[in-house]
Amino acid sequence: MGTARASEQRWLNGAPLSDIDGMPITIKDGIALEGWPSRKGSQVTSSEPVLQSSVVAERLLATGAVVIGKTRMPGICMEGVTDSPGFGVTRNLLNLDLTPGGSSGGCTAAVAAGVVRVSIGSDAGGSVRIPAAFTGTFGLKPTFGRIPITPPASSFYDVAHYGPMAVSVYDLTAIMAVISGPTARDWTSIGLEPVDFKASRAPTDLRIGLLNPLR
């Protein structure tokens, strides 16, 4: 509540920290947030609060975002659905009989339900893209290293990227402008050319690639 009140006052004073100052955001359980446990969807992990936030969480907080909670995931990101013996079943808000996918299903459930406009997940083999497709939300697995992954959310960090899920492309670009970029804490983020995620382009200038596995 104190974080939200501080953001409100900054806007009233005409001095917000960023475009997302005051935005409620959730992050996947495996992403470290100081003062919160990082159970990674499993009861065999430590329930002790972590001592240092991930770079992503630090950047969100530094720009005024209000992290209201952490979202469910299957144990150690190892399923394409979101359930676990310890923390129960996460359901698809479009149809409660269906799964929101995984492993970032808790993120997309929060977005699809209107709890938040943006949630930060992670994706190795589809853990952001599958839930986005299952719930009609927008998800992005960015170029490896574009978003720092220190500390990693899983043991296969070399293929698992952090990625945002949102209600619109506009929200994706706003959040990418905040959480992407190099840091000395993560070697994978060094050396990439900078990207202006807020720059608009005419649709006629874009090319769409389609992978056809049947050819």
Phi, psi and omega in degrees: 000321180297322179296318179293319179297319179296321178295316179304316182294322179297318178294320178296328179275357181073026183224058178294153180287331183193178177295336182257013178302123180090353181291126174289132183221146170246158177228153182297146185306326184283352181271124188293132176224117183308131179091352178244146172290157177236081188282344180056033177074013186228142177278352179273356177269169184289140175266004180284142176298142178284155187266343181220136179284157169293162177301320180301311180296320179299318181292321177299311182294323182292337180258012172092000178298148180252103180280109187266353179169173177248147188254157184288154177209158175289163184306119176056030176064023192264016178222158176269010172236171182240089172206160178201152179302328185275332190234007172084196188249131172263133187248161179280123184290344176282333179201109187293349176278351186247162178272151172277005185084188181194174007269358179268038183294328177294325178296310184289331176296319179294322179289313182296329180280351181082011177293318177221161174271337183220141171221148183255120178244196175219154189214121171252296182251016179133013189291344169259318187291321179296308179300323178298317179293325182287338188240003180071025176256179181253130179227150183224125165259103186282175175305140180305127180092347181298319174251122179304143183242029180262126346285154183293153179276348182209171182285341180259053185295339184286352174235349182263110179262149167286144180207144181277154172233139189206171179277347182205162175296324178303315180293324177299314182294322180297319182283325178295326178297336182268315191265349181268165179118155187288158173211148179293344180281351185218109183296334182291342184268356186273136170099352179283144176294139179294149180234133174268097185288345180270351181291132180265149178227147178292138180305331181291343179271355186263150175239140180248127177262136180236121177269118180254103183288351182272352181262000000 
